[in-house]
Amino acid sequence: MLALRLTRGARPAVQLRRLLVTVAAAGTGFLLLCAMGYALAHPGSPADATARLVWCLPPVAATVHLAVAVARTDPGTRPRPGLAAVGLGPARLMLVSATTTALSCVLGSMLALLVFLHLRGDLTGMPFDGAATEALAAGTPLPVPGSLTLLALVPVLASAAVAFVLRPTVLGPAPDGGARRSYGRFGATGRVAARETFGSYGRFGTRGGAAGRGTGRDEPEPAEGTVAVETPAVETPAVESVPELPAPHPAPKGLPWGVAVLAAGLAVETYAAGATDDGGPALPAALPAGPTGVLAGWLLTAVGLALLAPGLTHLCGLLLQAVRPGALRLLAGRGLMEEATRIGRPLGVVCAVASAAVAMTPLPDSGSFGPLTALGAAVVTGCAVATLCTAAVEARQDRSGTTAALLRLGAPAATLRGAAALRAGALLAVFGPLTLVVAELAALPLSR
């Protein structure tokens, strides 16, 4: 009930992100059901049925990735003061997030089942003059356990991934025994909260008692026979301090590995272009039939882009601050360095999807895209772009405190907008040419 209340009372932007998860789950569930329908209609071709099921894994992974990104930006399940007192601690909020994600994915799976049954003719008759009979196994009874298993795959994986990413981490005392760590964002990142002692306050002196009261310094004791006269303390008005930019995180360590995996993927594609077909899993309908090495090369290329993207993002922020930066470049560069991992990985996935789309565009038989291939490509592309936008929203939420402090100090809003535009321009200037180069190199095996 709590998950339903939080889901119903969310803002329109949050509801839109949850709706995107539902749509992605519906598309992925429909692809899984179509793979089962093809297996039922062609019992003598288990290899082709297995290949269709394997090609459903990229949409499943993209949907789970989007569900995790949406759960991280959900303000309804963010820890707030007072929630732990009523039993809503980090563990309970993590369960609420996982339940909300499961509800969104279950709704999408139910929509996929309704559309699948409608196209099979099980509800209102056979639509489209029976054009989808071969892929949907119309007239063949559906196995209920298999259908429920496939429909439950996306909700179970998505909720498990959300629970793992947002799990609370209870950390004990520090090795030196002086500080403990408290819960961060669902306990994912702890913050050191040192316990203050009696003598650490500024209004008490280090020798305790009335000595040094109000000054925080040791004062000499009055001589014997003299009268100690206390001077009234002068209170100074509180002045808001200038917010310090946080120290940037260290550079991600995946850049060398990403370059190595990307080069290996391109090498495997080039080598496999001259090989004969080895009878491995067939490529989609729009791609020429080739050896399994081409598919392995594509996967390695995508993984390499995802690995090297955080390092490139951090490098972009470092270059923006080079050669006597001003306030605008300093804000933009520090922002990129701080958000390198959060923004870089979804950006790398988007680059991998875009390079694959550009590589398949000039193919002579690119018009042979089947409806299921187009649906799978739409699900993967839409999830990649939506995940990147959601990561940008999460980064904006994390720096909202610094942004509000800068505005209170009189920083013009145009400067903050200019820093955001400069960050976007720097990323586009680096990742745009990289995507085109990878696409051209990946298209070479397909043009032979």
C-alpha positions in Angstrom: 0.0 0.0 0.0 2.8 2.4 0.7 4.4 1.8 -2.7 1.0 2.4 -4.3 0.5 5.7 -2.4 4.0 6.9 -3.3 3.4 5.9 -6.9 0.0 7.7 -7.0 1.2 10.9 -5.3 4.3 11.4 -7.5 4.8 14.5 -9.7 4.1 14.3 -13.5 7.8 14.1 -14.4 8.3 11.1 -12.1 5.1 9.4 -13.5 6.5 10.0 -17.0 9.7 8.2 -16.2 7.8 5.3 -14.7 5.6 5.2 -17.8 8.8 4.9 -19.9 9.7 1.8 -17.8 6.3 0.3 -18.4 6.5 0.9 -22.1 10.0 -0.7 -22.3 8.8 -3.7 -20.3 5.8 -4.1 -22.6 8.0 -4.1 -25.7 10.5 -6.5 -24.2 7.8 -8.8 -22.9 6.2 -8.9 -26.4 9.5 -9.8 -28.0 9.9 -12.7 -25.5 6.4 -13.9 -26.2 7.1 -13.7 -30.0 10.2 -15.8 -29.5 8.1 -18.5 -27.7 5.4 -18.3 -30.4 8.1 -18.9 -33.1 9.3 -21.9 -31.2 5.8 -23.3 -31.0 5.1 -22.8 -34.7 8.5 -24.3 -35.7 9.2 -27.3 -33.5 11.7 -28.6 -35.9 14.0 -25.6 -35.8 15.3 -25.3 -32.2 18.4 -23.4 -33.3 16.4 -20.6 -34.9 14.1 -20.4 -31.9 17.1 -20.2 -29.6 18.7 -17.5 -31.7 15.5 -15.4 -31.5 15.4 -15.8 -27.7 19.1 -14.8 -27.5 18.4 -11.7 -29.5 15.9 -10.7 -26.8 18.7 -10.3 -24.2 19.8 -6.7 -25.4 16.2 -5.3 -24.9 16.0 -7.1 -21.5 19.3 -5.5 -20.4 18.3 -2.1 -21.7 15.0 -2.2 -19.8 16.6 -3.3 -16.5 19.2 -0.5 -16.9 16.4 2.1 -17.5 14.5 0.8 -14.5 17.5 1.2 -12.2 18.2 4.7 -13.4 14.5 5.7 -12.8 14.5 4.2 -9.3 17.6 6.2 -8.4 15.9 9.5 -9.3 12.6 8.8 -7.6 12.1 11.5 -5.0 9.3 9.7 -3.3 11.6 7.1 -1.9 14.5 9.4 -1.1 15.4 9.3 2.7 14.1 12.3 4.5 14.3 13.4 8.2 11.7 11.8 10.4 11.0 8.8 8.1 13.2 6.5 10.2 11.2 7.3 13.3 8.1 5.8 11.7 9.8 2.7 10.5 10.8 3.9 7.0 14.6 3.5 7.2 16.9 2.9 4.3 16.0 -0.8 4.1 12.3 -0.1 4.0 12.7 2.6 1.3 14.8 0.2 -0.8 12.0 -2.3 -0.6 9.5 0.4 -1.6 11.7 1.3 -4.6 11.9 -2.4 -5.7 8.2 -2.8 -5.3 7.4 0.3 -7.3 9.7 -0.9 -10.1 8.1 -4.4 -10.0 4.6 -2.8 -10.3 5.7 -0.7 -13.4 7.2 -3.8 -15.1 4.3 -6.0 -14.3 1.9 -3.5 -15.8 4.1 -3.5 -19.0 4.1 -7.3 -19.1 0.3 -7.4 -18.8 0.0 -5.0 -21.7 2.4 -7.2 -23.8 0.3 -10.2 -23.0 -2.9 -8.5 -24.1 -1.4 -7.3 -27.4 0.1 -10.7 -28.0 -3.3 -12.5 -27.4 -5.1 -9.9 -29.6 -2.7 -10.4 -32.5 -3.1 -14.2 -32.2 -6.8 -13.9 -32.5 -7.5 -15.3 -29.0 -9.6 -12.2 -27.9 -11.5 -10.7 -30.9 -10.5 -12.7 -33.9 -7.4 -12.7 -36.2 -6.4 -9.1 -37.1 -4.3 -8.1 -40.2 -5.7 -11.0 -42.2 -3.5 -13.5 -40.3 -0.2 -11.8 -41.3 1.3 -12.6 -37.9 0.4 -16.2 -37.8 3.9 -17.6 -38.3 5.6 -15.5 -35.6 2.8 -15.8 -33.0 1.8 -19.5 -33.4 -1.9 -18.7 -33.9 -4.1 -21.7 -33.3 -1.6 -23.4 -31.0 -2.3 -23.5 -27.3 0.1 -21.4 -25.3 1.9 -23.1 -22.4 0.8 -21.2 -19.3 4.0 -21.9 -17.2 6.3 -20.8 -20.1 4.3 -17.7 -20.7 4.3 -16.6 -17.1 8.0 -17.3 -16.8 8.8 -15.1 -19.7 6.5 -12.4 -18.6 8.0 -12.5 -15.0 11.6 -12.2 -16.3 11.7 -8.5 -16.7 9.9 -7.6 -13.4 12.1 -10.0 -11.4 15.4 -8.9 -12.9 14.5 -5.2 -12.7 13.3 -5.3 -9.0 16.4 -7.4 -8.1 18.7 -5.0 -9.8 17.1 -2.0 -8.0 17.3 -3.7 -4.7 21.0 -4.5 -5.2 21.9 -1.0 -6.4 20.0 0.8 -3.7 20.7 -1.6 -0.9 21.6 0.0 2.5 25.1 -0.6 3.7 25.6 -0.7 7.4 29.1 0.4 8.1 30.8 0.0 11.5 33.3 2.3 13.2 36.4 3.5 11.4 39.6 1.5 11.9 40.9 4.3 14.1 37.8 4.1 16.3 37.1 7.8 15.9 34.4 8.1 13.3 31.4 6.3 12.1 29.8 6.3 8.7 26.1 7.1 8.2 23.7 6.2 5.5 24.0 8.1 2.2 21.7 7.7 -0.8 20.0 4.5 0.4 23.2 3.8 2.2 25.1 3.3 -1.1 27.7 5.9 -0.2 28.5 6.6 3.4 29.5 10.0 4.8 31.8 10.2 7.7 30.0 11.6 10.7 32.6 12.2 13.5 31.2 12.2 17.0 31.7 15.5 18.6 33.0 15.5 22.2 32.3 18.0 25.0 35.5 19.9 24.5 35.3 20.2 20.8 32.7 23.0 20.8 34.0 26.4 20.2 32.4 27.9 23.3 34.4 25.7 25.7 38.1 25.9 26.2 40.4 23.0 26.0 40.8 23.1 29.9 37.1 22.9 30.5 35.0 24.8 33.0 34.8 28.6 32.7 38.3 29.0 31.4 38.3 30.1 27.8 34.5 30.3 27.6 33.4 32.3 24.6 36.9 32.4 23.1 37.9 28.8 22.6 41.4 29.6 23.9 43.2 28.9 27.1 43.2 32.0 29.3 45.5 32.4 32.4 43.9 32.0 35.8 43.4 35.2 37.8 46.1 35.8 40.4 45.3 35.3 44.1 43.6 38.3 45.7 42.4 39.8 42.5 38.8 40.0 41.2 38.1 38.5 37.9 36.0 40.7 35.7 34.1 39.0 32.9 33.8 41.0 29.7 30.6 40.6 27.8 30.9 38.5 24.6 30.3 40.4 21.4 28.2 38.5 19.0 29.1 38.9 15.3 26.4 38.7 12.7 26.3 35.4 10.8 27.6 35.7 7.3 26.8 33.1 4.7 30.0 31.5 3.5 30.8 31.0 -0.1 30.0 27.4 -1.1 33.2 25.6 -1.9 33.2 23.4 -5.0 33.7 19.8 -3.9 37.0 18.2 -4.7 36.6 16.2 -8.0 36.5 12.4 -7.8 39.6 10.6 -9.0 39.7 9.7 -12.7 37.8 6.4 -13.6 40.2 3.6 -14.1 38.3 2.0 -17.1 39.7 4.1 -19.9 42.7 1.8 -20.8 40.5 -1.3 -20.5 37.8 0.4 -22.7 40.3 1.3 -25.4 41.7 -2.3 -25.3 38.3 -3.9 -25.5 37.2 -1.5 -28.3 40.3 -2.3 -30.4 39.8 -6.0 -29.8 36.2 -5.8 -30.9 37.0 -3.9 -34.1 39.8 -6.5 -34.8 37.5 -9.4 -34.3 35.0 -7.9 -36.7 37.6 -7.3 -39.4 39.0 -10.8 -39.0 35.6 -12.4 -39.1 34.6 -10.5 -42.3 36.7 -12.9 -44.5 35.7 -16.1 -42.7 33.0 -18.4 -43.8 29.7 -18.9 -42.0 30.2 -21.2 -39.0 26.6 -22.0 -38.4 26.4 -19.8 -35.3 23.5 -17.6 -34.3 22.1 -15.7 -37.3 22.0 -12.0 -37.4 18.7 -10.1 -37.6 16.8 -9.9 -40.8 18.3 -6.6 -41.9 21.9 -7.8 -41.6 23.7 -10.2 -43.9 24.2 -13.7 -42.7 27.8 -14.0 -41.4 30.0 -15.8 -38.9 29.6 -15.6 -35.2 32.8 -13.5 -35.0 30.9 -10.5 -36.4 28.4 -10.7 -33.6 31.1 -11.1 -31.0 33.0 -8.1 -32.4 29.9 -6.0 -32.1 29.4 -7.0 -28.5 33.0 -6.2 -27.6 32.8 -2.9 -29.3 29.7 -1.9 -27.3 31.4 -3.0 -24.1 34.5 -1.1 -24.9 32.5 2.1 -25.5 30.7 1.7 -22.2 34.0 1.2 -20.4 36.0 4.1 -21.8 33.1 6.7 -21.7 33.5 7.6 -18.0 37.3 8.2 -18.5 36.6 10.4 -21.6 34.0 12.4 -19.7 36.5 13.0 -16.9 39.1 14.0 -19.4 36.7 16.5 -21.0 36.1 18.1 -17.6 39.9 18.3 -17.1 40.5 19.9 -20.4 37.8 22.5 -19.8 39.7 23.8 -16.8 43.0 23.9 -18.5 44.9 27.2 -19.3 43.6 29.8 -16.8 39.9 28.9 -16.6 37.3 31.4 -15.7 34.2 30.9 -13.5 32.2 29.4 -16.4 34.8 26.9 -17.5 35.6 26.0 -13.9 32.0 25.2 -13.1 31.6 23.2 -16.3 34.8 21.3 -15.8 34.3 20.4 -12.2 30.7 19.3 -13.0 31.9 16.9 -15.6 34.7 15.5 -13.4 32.2 15.0 -10.6 29.6 13.3 -12.9 32.0 11.3 -15.0 30.8 7.9 -13.9 27.2 8.7 -13.6 26.9 10.3 -17.0 29.7 8.5 -18.8 28.4 5.0 -18.8 24.9 5.8 -20.2 26.6 8.1 -22.7 28.9 5.2 -23.8 25.8 3.0 -24.3 24.1 5.6 -26.4 27.3 5.9 -28.5 27.3 2.1 -29.0 23.7 2.1 -30.1 24.2 5.1 -32.4 27.3 3.6 -34.0 25.4 0.4 -34.7 22.5 2.4 -36.3 24.9 4.4 -38.4 26.8 1.2 -39.5 23.6 -0.5 -40.6 22.2 2.5 -42.6 24.2 2.2 -45.9 23.5 -1.6 -46.2 22.0 -2.5 -49.6 19.2 -4.6 -48.1 18.5 -2.3 -45.2 14.9 -2.3 -46.2 14.4 -5.9 -45.1 13.9 -4.9 -41.5 11.2 -7.1 -40.0 8.7 -5.7 -37.5 10.2 -7.6 -34.6 13.7 -6.4 -35.5 12.4 -2.8 -35.6 10.7 -3.2 -32.3 13.8 -4.5 -30.6 15.9 -1.7 -32.1 13.3 0.8 -30.9 13.3 -0.6 -27.4 17.1 -0.6 -27.1 17.5 2.9 -28.5 14.7 4.4 -26.5 15.9 2.8 -23.3 19.5 4.1 -23.9 18.4 7.6 -24.6 15.9 7.6 -21.7 18.6 6.3 -19.3 21.0 9.1 -20.3 18.3 11.7 -19.7 17.5 10.2 -16.4 21.1 10.2 -15.3 21.3 13.8 -16.2 18.2 14.5 -14.0 20.0 12.6 -11.1 23.1 14.7 -11.6 21.0 17.8 -11.5 19.3 16.7 -8.3 22.7 16.0 -6.6 24.1 19.5 -7.4 20.8 21.3 -6.5 22.3 22.4 -3.1 25.3 24.0 -4.7 23.2 25.6 -7.4 20.8 27.1 -4.8 23.8 28.5 -2.8 25.3 30.1 -5.8 22.0 31.7 -6.7 21.6 33.1 -3.1 25.1 34.6 -3.4 24.1 36.5 -6.5 25.4 34.2 -9.3 23.5 35.0 -12.5 21.3 32.2 -13.8 22.8 32.7 -17.2 26.1 31.6 -15.9 24.7 28.3 -14.7 22.9 27.8 -17.9 26.1 28.6 -19.8 28.0 26.0 -17.8 25.4 23.3 -18.6 25.6 24.2 -22.3 29.4 24.1 -22.2 29.3 20.7 -20.6 26.9 19.4 -23.3 29.0 21.0 -26.1 32.2 19.4 -24.8 30.7 16.0 -24.6 29.2 16.3 -28.1 32.5 17.5 -29.5 34.3 14.4 -28.1 31.7 11.6 -28.4 30.2 12.7 -31.8 33.4 12.1 -33.9 34.1 9.0 -31.8 30.7 7.5 -32.7 31.2 8.2 -36.4 34.7 6.7 -36.5 33.5 3.5 -34.7 30.5 3.3 -37.0 32.7 3.5 -40.1 35.1 0.9 -38.8 32.2 -1.4 -37.7 30.5 -1.1 -41.1 33.6 -2.4 -43.0 32.8 -6.1 -42.4 29.2 -5.6 -43.5 30.0 -4.0 -46.8 32.1 -7.0 -48.0 
